[in-house]
Amino acid sequence: MVTRTKARPDRRALLVQAAAELFAERPYDEVTTTQIAKRAGVAYGLIAHHFTNKRGLYLATIHAIAERMRALHEAPAEGDTPSQQLRWAIGRHIAHMEDNAARFLSLMRGGNGSDPDVRAVIDDLRWQGARRLLTALGVGEDVRPVLRTAMRGWVGYLDEVVIDHLRHRDVPRDDLVELCATTLVTALRTAHALDPHAGIDTDLLS
């Protein structure tokens, strides 16, 4: 009879998972490394071994959230037209945030959001999402100023729409999708009118 050795759990991953749960439940300053180690069921010293300190572990949770978001955004959108694909992608984004409401709200409104490294991760995630939309509209790597401003503004708008939705849950998801999609199209058409050389394929906005 062959005896199989049971695989050891990934203790680093256990710490990240436990930390993400605790940071979603309470403010950053109220979470201790002792609580995180206890929730993860691992030795306290592993936090210093893998992350140096609580801030390092917090940054690891932010990077983990960002990677899940990137994977979500990079998955192909469904639909026969750009308009349908846009609305489907926005709906998928909102649904993901509904499933991860506590973590998203903690990331955007609480936690350690004043940390410059945290802000850099959030800003990069936002801009990469905006760039994927611009690429789908035929815009090259050189994004002109008015278009950059419009897209950054819209991504911030989308975040605020989702935050309001998660707090109140009184607007149907389909209405939120239409609100966000229409706002984006309007912003892009205005950006094109202000700068016809922005490179937007306006036929894709119909």
C-alpha positions in Angstrom: 0.0 0.0 0.0 1.4 3.4 -1.0 1.2 6.1 1.6 0.7 9.5 0.2 2.2 12.6 2.0 -0.5 15.2 2.6 0.4 18.5 0.9 1.3 21.2 3.3 -0.9 24.3 3.1 0.6 27.5 1.6 1.1 29.4 4.8 1.8 32.7 3.0 -1.5 32.4 1.1 -3.3 31.6 4.4 -1.8 34.8 5.9 -2.9 36.9 2.9 -6.4 35.4 3.1 -6.8 36.0 6.8 -5.4 39.5 6.6 -7.8 40.4 3.7 -10.7 39.2 5.8 -9.7 41.2 8.9 -8.9 44.4 7.0 -12.4 44.1 5.4 -14.0 43.7 8.8 -12.3 46.6 10.6 -10.0 49.6 10.1 -6.3 49.0 9.4 -5.2 50.4 12.8 -7.5 48.0 14.7 -6.1 44.9 13.1 -3.1 43.3 14.8 -0.5 40.9 13.4 -1.4 38.5 16.3 -5.0 38.5 15.2 -4.0 37.8 11.6 -1.7 34.9 12.6 -4.5 33.4 14.8 -7.1 33.7 12.0 -4.7 32.1 9.5 -3.8 29.3 12.0 -0.1 29.7 11.6 2.9 30.8 13.7 3.1 34.5 14.4 6.8 34.6 13.3 5.8 33.8 9.7 4.5 37.3 9.2 7.9 38.7 9.6 9.4 35.9 7.5 7.2 36.5 4.5 6.1 40.2 4.8 8.5 42.0 7.3 5.5 43.7 9.1 1.8 44.5 9.0 2.3 47.1 6.3 4.0 44.5 4.1 1.2 42.0 4.6 -1.4 44.7 3.9 0.3 45.5 0.6 0.3 41.9 -0.2 -3.5 41.8 0.2 -3.9 44.8 -2.0 -1.8 43.2 -4.7 -3.9 40.0 -4.4 -7.1 42.0 -4.9 -5.6 43.9 -7.8 -4.5 40.6 -9.5 -8.1 39.2 -9.2 -9.4 42.4 -10.7 -6.9 42.3 -13.6 -7.9 38.7 -14.4 -11.6 39.7 -14.4 -11.0 42.7 -16.7 -8.8 40.7 -19.1 -11.4 37.9 -19.6 -13.2 38.3 -23.0 -16.4 40.2 -22.9 -19.6 38.7 -24.3 -21.7 40.4 -27.0 -21.8 40.9 -30.8 -21.2 44.7 -30.8 -18.8 47.0 -28.9 -21.8 48.5 -27.1 -23.0 45.1 -25.9 -19.5 44.1 -24.9 -19.1 47.3 -22.9 -22.3 46.8 -21.0 -21.6 43.2 -20.3 -18.1 44.1 -19.0 -19.6 46.8 -16.7 -22.2 44.4 -15.4 -19.6 41.8 -14.7 -17.5 44.4 -12.8 -20.4 45.4 -10.7 -21.4 41.8 -10.0 -17.8 41.1 -8.9 -17.9 44.1 -6.5 -21.2 42.9 -5.1 -19.6 39.5 -4.3 -16.6 41.2 -2.7 -18.3 44.3 -1.2 -16.5 44.4 2.2 -13.1 44.2 0.6 -13.8 46.8 -2.1 -15.3 49.3 0.4 -12.4 48.8 2.7 -9.9 49.4 -0.1 -11.6 52.5 -1.5 -12.8 54.2 1.7 -10.8 52.7 4.7 -7.8 50.6 5.3 -4.5 52.2 4.8 -5.5 54.2 1.7 -3.2 57.1 2.5 -0.2 54.9 1.9 1.5 56.0 -1.3 2.2 52.4 -2.3 -1.4 51.4 -1.9 -2.5 54.4 -3.9 -0.1 53.5 -6.6 -1.6 50.0 -6.9 -5.1 51.4 -7.1 -4.2 54.1 -9.6 -2.4 51.5 -11.8 -5.3 49.2 -11.7 -7.7 51.9 -12.7 -5.6 53.1 -15.6 -5.0 49.6 -16.9 -8.8 49.1 -17.0 -9.2 52.4 -18.8 -6.4 51.5 -21.3 -8.2 48.2 -22.2 -11.3 50.2 -23.1 -9.3 52.7 -25.1 -7.5 49.9 -27.0 -10.9 48.4 -27.9 -11.9 51.8 -29.3 -8.8 51.9 -31.6 -6.7 54.3 -29.4 -2.9 53.7 -29.6 -0.4 53.9 -26.8 -0.1 57.7 -27.0 -3.2 58.8 -25.2 -3.8 62.5 -25.7 -4.5 64.8 -22.7 -8.2 65.4 -23.1 -8.9 61.7 -23.6 -6.7 60.7 -20.6 -8.6 63.2 -18.4 -12.0 61.9 -19.6 -11.1 58.3 -19.0 -9.6 58.9 -15.5 -12.6 60.9 -14.6 -15.0 58.1 -15.8 -13.1 55.4 -13.9 -13.4 57.5 -10.7 -17.1 57.9 -11.5 -17.6 54.2 -11.9 -16.0 53.6 -8.5 -18.3 56.1 -6.9 -21.3 54.5 -8.6 -20.3 51.1 -7.3 -19.6 52.4 -3.7 -23.1 54.0 -3.6 -24.7 50.8 -4.9 -23.0 48.6 -2.3 -24.1 50.9 0.4 -27.7 51.4 -0.6 -28.6 48.5 -3.1 -31.7 50.5 -4.3 -30.9 50.8 -8.0 -31.2 47.7 -10.3 -27.9 46.5 -11.7 -29.2 46.9 -15.3 -29.9 50.6 -14.6 -26.4 51.1 -13.2 -24.9 49.5 -16.2 -26.8 51.8 -18.5 -25.9 54.8 -16.4 -22.2 54.0 -16.5 -22.1 53.0 -20.2 -24.0 56.1 -21.4 -21.9 58.4 -19.3 -18.7 56.8 -20.8 -20.0 57.2 -24.3 -21.0 60.8 -23.7 -17.5 61.6 -22.2 -15.7 59.9 -25.1 -17.8 61.8 -27.8 -17.1 65.0 -26.0 -13.4 64.2 -25.9 -13.5 63.5 -29.6 -15.3 66.8 -30.3 -12.7 68.7 -28.3 -9.8 66.8 -29.9 -10.6 65.1 -33.2 -7.1 63.7 -33.3 -7.6 61.7 -30.1 -7.8 58.5 -32.2 -11.2 57.3 -31.1 -13.1 55.2 -33.6 -16.5 56.9 -33.0 -18.3 54.2 -35.1 -17.7 51.9 -32.2 -19.5 54.2 -29.8 -22.9 53.8 -31.5 
